[in-house]
Amino acid sequence: MPEVSSVTVPYAAYLRVYEPLAAFPQPERDHWERYAKREHHPSFQDELRRSLADLLPTPPVPVPVHESDDAFVLEVEGVLCVCPWRTRLRSWQALEELPGQWPAPVLDAVLPPVVRRQATGDYERWLERNPDARPWIRTETWQVPINWFVLFSDEERVYEAKPDAAGEDGPALRYRTPMVQARRRVARGLRALRDAVDEGPLIDGLVDVGRWLEEFHPRSYVELDYGGLVYVLPPDLLDEDHSAADVAEGIEALRRGDADGASEAYARLVERWRAVRDRRQAN
């Protein structure tokens, strides 16, 4: 696959769901089965490069004209699972969130209002034909939401500090768990949080993630990938990053009624992610 740009957009983390082939209707299932047998599959950086290339023309193309037919592929115990990119759908959803993230003058300079209005109209018409559509991938820039860590245990953490032998892949930090485990941890986390506090953004975010997970096959796998955030955090901080363990410890402390223990776990999270926040503000 040709590389459309040598520029990397590094500052995003991803929450992905890999569904078994049996979850897809025909003829889509056949497509993914053939796709999974290919020797080469694109990386998250390949998708980012394509998206960046679409923003270079004048006017920019914030949403691909056609939906991507690419996916991430995972094989577990002989079962093939795929995570479709659905780049077009995710681009529309990201476009809806931009006004709350960028100042209006900056947003208008990058994506003129007429371009955004056209994309919004296209999305509304598409939704009328596809009311049940949902992405297999969630993306967050410059952070990993705390509610994502609830889905995983520290034992599922994999940190690869060095590039591969070919020098093509940089460091990586990932968690991966079966869907049944992720749903169980969401339920337990919500019970502990609701017993300790009335409402809050962590509860709201965890409810939202839980509802999203319910949309997928029960034999799916859920993956948290730090993606480009590994280029923001220094190697020593990445090596020491056990955020899922801190979140689990904090939730367990709430379950025991140990407010001090929960506060200490939360303080470690805040301190660890301050390095990312400071770099975001610097940019």
ABEGO torsion letter per residue (X at the ends): XBBABABBBAABBBBBBBBBAAABBOAAAAAAAAAAABABBBBAAAAAAAAAAAAABOBBBABBABBBABBBBBBBGGBBBBBBAGAAAAAAAAAAAAAAABBAAAAAAABBAAAAAAAAAAAAAAAAABAABBBABBBBBGBBBAAAAAABBAAABBBBABBBAAGABBBBBBBBBBAAAAAAAAAAAAAAAAAABABEAAAAAAAAAAAAAAABBAABBBBBBAEAAAAABBAAAAAABBAAAAAAAAAAAAAAGBAAAAAAAAAAAAAAAAAAAAAAAAX
